[in-house]
Amino acid sequence: MSRPKTLRKVVAPPNFKGYKPYGTHTGTKDSVELLYEEYEAIKLADYDLMNHLEASKLMGISRPTFARIYETARRKIAKAFVEAIEIKTVYGDALLDKHWYVCDDCQTRFTIPKTIEEHQCPMCKSEQIELLNT
């Protein structure tokens, strides 16, 4: 029996729910699910230009585990690009760094500082918000 997966620390969830290819007429309903920890690995390595050791320490995992997550994310993105299919972000085994919320009306993701007593979306002022942490 394998041991349970440890949660991977994610500083912030993606600012999108997914991406769809533009200008294709394949009509396929297939999609690729990009986990939050895979998004974080791509962001840290390719956007923030961290090496794998630095990024793995930030996520609270070993360097080989980071490399596996990063490789899986790259393969999923490549598949979506080549096959022109949608990329959807899903929670996975992530541990969000702070309490993050999502607005049900405008889909904005945000945190609420402890000094703010009102719990509403900062963009559209809706009170229809959900906590992302599980």
Secondary structure, DSSP 8 states (H G I E B T S, - for coil): -------EEESS--S-SEE--SS-------EEEEEHHHHHHHIIIIIS---HHHHHHHHTS-HHHHHHHHHHHHHHHHHHHHHT-EEEEE--SEEESS-EEEETTT--EEE--TT----S-TTT--S-EEE---
